[in-house]
Structure formats: structure tokens, C-alpha cells
Amino acid sequence: MPVRIRAVVIGAVVLVLVIGIGVYVSLGPLRHQLPLPSLIQRCTVQADGRVHLNPVQMANAATIAAIGIRRKMPEQAVVVALATAYQESGLENLAGGDRDSIGLFQQRPSQGWGTPEQISDPRYAANRFYAALKKVRGWERMRVTDAAQAVQRSAYPEAYEKWADESAVLARALVGNATGAVACSVGREPAMRGSAAAAALIDGLRLDWGQLKTGTPADLIGLTVAATNAQTGWRYAHWLVAHASDHGVKRVRFGDLQWTAEKGAWSRVDDADPSAELVVAEVFADL
């Protein structure tokens, strides 16, 4: 192929890639409806179904689920909350929206949901959603979209139902009813390292889950979380993987399985004790 023609072809390929990535980024909250390009970090949740999210969406989903569990809400409430956030924001903490809507659930200060600063906090927003859902009589027996609509009062009351299946998969994993179900691929350069990463990870855990029994492993930089049973252990393990990208998590281990940032997947550990009641998280060391 002549040099000039080859240059034109290469230029056209590069242009198509640039345009494609630009379109993908410009879609904002709608991009969760599209397959993620391979060069973009992503998380896969597999629990009687499969869902793909980017790390930001995954971290927000994990926080929404944790707040629901902490409030002692049933798994179906987590499904409703996730479906609502899927529809309203694409599971992203948006700075704005329709009129004065803000955040994961697009709650409005003018409608009494809180101040803009409060609603911008995913934990506050999730707490307010669950509190409102709990007041809906018979929500447990409603379709997902009807329960969500009873809280949101949307102009599109059927819109939440299309996220019911994906939200059920996410909820099943995040409440701990699936094993090794959340796997994230993360970037080569962690957002945080060392003791700062470990401290931020502990802070995040406690903000989402309350006062947990945590410890410091003797042979690595990170933390341990006590788990009373397998379900609780997988709740914490999946949460840690979901927050791996923003907290510099290198490895998560529970029972005879471990997730590593290098592989972005769970694998069996030969020397592990399956009966162990500790979830272990290792963060990247300082350079």
C-alpha cells in the first residue's frame, strides 16, 4: 500500500476512534446503556444474570445497597432503590438535572428532599429514598416501577421497570447472596496508595456500614473486616471490590477466594481457610 494511502487510512481509523469515544463520553448518564469500550475500566456483576458497570456506577451501587442493608431493609428494597437510581441518574451522582434535581435519585431541594449539599451526598440521598419507600404502604408487593414511582412521582411512571432485572442481579450480589460475584478491572495507576488509601477505605466502610470491627493485617498494608457469616463476608468483600478503583485496593480475600487488581477477577487460593471469618483487603503500597 502506498505511503500516502496508508497515512489516509490510519488517519481515518484514528478519527473514527476519537469520534466514538467523544460520543460515548458526551452521553453522560445514558452511557450505562451501551457496552463499555475495552480501554475503559469496568466492573462485571454475575449473580443469576450479568451486569456491566463502570467503576463510578459500581461504587455508587455498592453504597446504595449498603445503606439499605444498614437500615435493615429487605433485598427487594435494594432492587427498587437501584432501579430508581439507574433510571434517574445512570447510577452517577449528577450535579444537576431537570429543574433543581440533584444526585443519584435526582431529588429536588424545592420538594423538601434536603439542601443541595445534602442531596449531593450519595449516603444521604439513599437514606432519604429508603425512608420514603418505607412509608409507602404495601410497597413490598408492588412491581419495582410502581414502588419507585410512589416515591419519585415521575412523569414516566413505567420507566423504572426496565431496570428491574439488572437491579435484581446487583442486589443479589451486593447483599451477599452470591459468591465472588463482583469483579472490577482497575487502572494500572491506583488513585491512592499506602496508609492514606487504607485510612480512606476504613472511613468509607464506616460511612456506609457503620461501626465495623476492623483490624490491620500484620504482613500487608490494608485492613481486615470481621464477618459473622458467609453472607456478611461477601457483602463486605463485594463492597471493597466495588470501591477498588477509587481507594487503591490491590487485593480482596475472603474464604478460599481472592480478587486481585492485576487480574480483575476472583480465583481460588490453595492455602486459604474456607472457614475464616475475616475479609482481608490489601491496598497498593507507597512507591
C-alpha positions in Angstrom: 0.0 0.0 0.0 1.5 3.4 -1.0 2.6 5.6 1.9 0.1 8.3 1.2 -2.9 5.9 1.1 -1.7 4.2 4.2 -1.5 7.5 6.0 -5.0 8.4 4.9 -6.4 5.0 6.2 -4.6 5.4 9.5 -5.9 8.9 9.9 -9.5 7.8 9.2 -9.2 5.0 11.7 -7.9 7.4 14.4 -10.7 9.9 13.6 -13.4 7.2 13.9 -12.0 6.2 17.3 -11.8 9.8 18.6 -15.4 10.5 17.4 -16.6 7.2 19.0 -15.0 8.0 22.3 -16.3 11.6 22.2 -19.9 10.4 21.6 -19.6 7.9 24.4 -18.4 10.5 26.9 -21.0 13.0 25.8 -23.8 10.6 26.5 -23.3 11.2 30.2 -25.8 9.3 32.4 -27.1 7.4 29.3 -23.8 5.6 28.6 -24.6 2.8 31.1 -27.0 1.6 28.4 -24.1 0.9 26.0 -21.4 -1.7 26.0 -18.2 -0.2 27.5 -15.1 0.1 25.3 -12.4 -2.3 26.3 -10.0 0.6 27.1 -12.4 1.8 29.8 -12.3 0.3 33.3 -15.3 -1.7 34.1 -17.0 -4.0 36.6 -18.9 -7.1 35.9 -21.5 -8.4 38.4 -22.6 -12.0 37.8 -25.4 -13.4 40.0 -28.0 -15.4 38.1 -27.5 -12.8 35.4 -24.8 -10.4 34.3 -24.5 -6.6 34.5 -21.6 -4.4 33.4 -20.9 -1.0 35.1 -18.1 1.5 35.1 -16.3 1.9 38.5 -18.2 5.0 39.5 -21.5 3.3 38.9 -20.3 0.2 40.7 -19.2 2.2 43.8 -22.5 4.1 43.9 -24.5 0.9 43.6 -22.5 -0.7 46.4 -23.2 2.4 48.6 -26.9 2.3 47.9 -27.1 -1.4 48.8 -25.0 -0.9 52.0 -27.3 1.9 53.2 -30.3 -0.3 52.6 -28.8 -3.2 54.5 -27.8 -0.9 57.3 -31.4 0.3 57.6 -32.5 -3.3 57.8 -34.5 -3.0 54.5 -35.2 -6.3 52.6 -33.4 -7.2 49.4 -36.4 -6.0 47.3 -36.0 -2.5 48.7 -32.4 -2.5 47.4 -33.7 -3.6 44.0 -36.2 -0.7 43.9 -33.5 1.8 45.0 -31.0 0.6 42.4 -33.7 0.6 39.6 -34.6 4.2 40.6 -31.0 5.4 40.6 -30.4 3.6 37.3 -33.3 5.5 35.7 -32.8 8.8 37.3 -29.0 9.2 37.0 -27.5 6.1 35.4 -26.1 5.4 38.9 -23.9 8.5 38.7 -24.0 11.3 41.3 -25.1 14.1 38.9 -24.6 17.7 39.9 -27.8 18.7 38.2 -30.8 17.6 36.1 -34.4 18.5 35.4 -35.1 21.8 37.1 -33.4 21.6 40.5 -32.9 17.8 40.6 -29.6 16.6 42.0 -27.7 13.4 42.7 -28.3 9.7 42.3 -32.0 9.8 42.7 -32.5 13.3 41.2 -34.1 14.6 44.4 -35.2 18.2 44.4 -34.5 20.7 47.2 -37.7 22.5 46.3 -39.7 19.4 47.1 -38.3 19.0 50.6 -35.6 16.3 50.0 -32.9 18.4 51.6 -30.3 21.0 50.7 -28.3 20.7 47.5 -25.2 19.8 49.6 -27.1 17.1 51.4 -28.7 15.6 48.3 -25.2 15.6 46.7 -24.1 13.1 49.3 -24.9 9.6 48.0 -25.4 8.2 51.5 -27.8 11.0 52.5 -29.7 10.6 49.2 -30.0 6.8 49.6 -31.2 7.2 53.2 -33.9 9.6 52.2 -35.0 7.3 49.4 -35.3 4.3 51.7 -37.1 6.4 54.4 -39.7 7.5 51.8 -40.1 4.0 50.4 -40.7 2.5 53.8 -43.7 4.9 54.2 -45.4 3.5 51.1 -48.0 1.0 52.2 -47.6 -2.4 50.5 -44.5 -1.4 48.5 -43.2 -5.0 49.0 -46.0 -6.4 46.9 -45.7 -3.8 44.1 -43.9 -4.1 40.8 -40.5 -2.4 41.0 -41.7 0.5 38.9 -44.8 1.1 41.0 -42.8 1.1 44.2 -40.3 3.5 42.7 -43.0 5.8 41.3 -44.7 6.0 44.6 -41.6 7.7 45.9 -40.4 9.6 42.9 -43.7 10.9 41.3 -42.1 10.8 37.9 -43.7 11.9 34.6 -42.6 8.5 33.3 -44.0 6.0 35.8 -43.2 2.9 33.8 -39.6 3.8 33.2 -38.2 2.1 36.3 -39.3 -1.3 35.3 -36.8 -1.7 32.5 -34.0 -1.7 35.2 -35.7 -4.3 37.4 -33.7 -7.3 36.1 -30.3 -5.6 36.2 -31.1 -4.2 39.7 -32.0 -7.7 40.9 -28.6 -9.0 39.8 -26.8 -6.2 41.5 -28.8 -6.5 44.7 -28.3 -10.3 44.9 -24.5 -9.8 44.8 -24.3 -6.7 47.0 -26.4 -8.1 49.8 -24.1 -11.1 49.9 -26.3 -13.8 48.3 -23.7 -14.6 45.7 -20.1 -15.7 45.9 -17.3 -13.8 44.1 -19.9 -12.0 42.1 -18.4 -8.5 41.8 -15.2 -8.3 39.7 -13.7 -5.0 38.6 -10.8 -4.2 36.3 -8.9 -1.2 37.5 -6.3 1.1 36.1 -2.5 0.5 36.3 -2.0 3.6 38.4 -4.1 3.5 41.6 -5.9 6.6 42.8 -4.5 6.2 46.3 -1.6 4.3 47.9 -0.3 3.3 51.3 -1.6 4.3 54.7 -3.7 7.1 53.1 -5.5 4.5 51.0 -6.1 2.2 53.9 -7.4 5.1 56.1 -9.8 6.3 53.3 -11.0 2.7 52.8 -11.8 2.3 56.5 -13.6 5.7 56.5 -15.7 4.7 53.5 -16.6 1.4 55.1 -17.8 3.0 58.3 -19.7 5.7 56.5 -21.6 3.1 54.5 -21.8 0.3 57.1 -21.5 2.0 60.5 -19.1 0.9 63.2 -17.5 -2.3 61.9 -14.9 -4.5 63.7 -11.8 -3.8 61.6 -8.1 -4.6 62.1 -4.7 -4.2 60.4 -3.1 -7.2 58.8 0.4 -8.0 60.1 2.1 -8.6 56.7 0.5 -6.1 54.4 -0.9 -2.5 54.1 -4.7 -2.7 54.3 -7.4 -3.8 56.6 -9.4 -6.7 57.8 -13.2 -6.8 58.5 -14.8 -9.3 60.7 -17.7 -11.3 59.2 -20.2 -13.2 61.3 -21.2 -15.4 58.4 -20.6 -16.0 54.7 -23.4 -13.6 53.6 -21.9 -10.8 55.7 -18.4 -11.6 54.4 -19.5 -11.3 50.8 -21.3 -8.1 51.4 -18.0 -6.5 52.6 -15.9 -8.3 50.0 -18.0 -7.1 47.1 -18.2 -3.6 48.6 -14.4 -3.5 48.8 -14.0 -4.6 45.1 -16.7 -2.1 44.1 -14.6 0.7 45.6 -11.2 -0.7 44.4 -10.7 1.9 41.7 -11.3 5.0 43.9 -9.5 3.6 47.0 -6.4 1.9 45.6 -7.4 -1.6 46.5 -4.9 -4.2 45.3 -6.4 -7.5 46.6 -9.5 -8.7 48.4 -9.6 -12.1 50.0 -12.5 -14.0 51.7 -12.6 -17.7 52.5 -10.8 -19.6 49.7 -11.3 -16.9 47.0 -9.4 -13.7 46.2 -9.8 -10.8 43.8 -6.7 -9.0 42.5 -6.4 -5.8 40.7 -3.8 -7.4 38.4 -6.3 -10.0 37.0 -9.6 -8.1 37.8 -11.2 -11.4 38.7 -11.7 -13.9 41.5 -9.7 -17.1 41.8 -9.2 -19.8 44.3 -6.4 -19.7 46.9 -4.8 -23.0 47.7 -3.7 -22.3 51.2 -6.8 -20.4 52.3 -9.0 -21.4 55.2 -12.6 -21.5 53.9 -14.0 -21.2 57.4 -12.1 -17.9 58.1 -14.3 -15.1 59.3 -12.2 -12.2 58.1 -12.4 -10.3 54.9 -8.9 -9.1 54.0 -8.2 -6.0 51.8 -4.7 -5.0 50.6 -4.0 -1.6 49.1 -1.2 -0.6 46.9 2.0 0.3 48.8 3.6 3.7 48.6 6.2 4.0 45.8 
